[in-house]
Amino acid sequence: AVREGIDLIESSYPFDLAEEGFGLNLEHGHSINLYDRKLELDDRALVPNCRCYTCRSHSRAYLHHLHNVHEMLAVTLLTVHNLHNFLAFFDQIQASIQQGVFREFIQHSMGSRSPWHSPPRDGS
């Protein structure tokens, strides 16, 4: 849409992903699946180096636990994280347009994978 000059995008994507138990990791072009049992004891932030409240304050293990016991806080914290990353992505798009490197940015950031599709439930 941005390529076509659309600069206002309304999307429930960050929230929809959170409801399904996925945290955006746009830097690596995929989402983190909170159903993944490997996260049970993982004390790292959801996305290392992410500066959102969720990643600064809570571990993958805690988010995994909240999600698996159907605690409403899980969706709230994931939504905070997903919105932070979603908005950062659009800030990067805006900067690439201003610098005249939008095509290169898209090629680099999208590569062969697209973060806009949820991964299968098995975490692969």
QUILIN-V596858 format. One line per field, one symbol per residue. ss: DSSP state (H for helix, E for strand, - for the rest). psi: psi as a letter, one per 30 degrees, with the letter a starting at -180 (. if undefined). Layout:
ss: ???
psi: ???
//
This chain:
ss: -HHH--------HHHHHHH--EEEE----EEEE---HHH-----E-------HHHHH-EHHHHHHHHH---HHHHHHHHHHHHHHHHHHHHHHHHHHH---HHHHHHHHH--------------
psi: eefggkgjkkkgeeeeeeefgkkkifeghllkjffjfffegjgllejkgkgleeeffkleeeeeeeefghkffeeeeeeeeeeeeeeeefeeeeeeeefgheeeeeeeeebflkfgkkllffg.
//
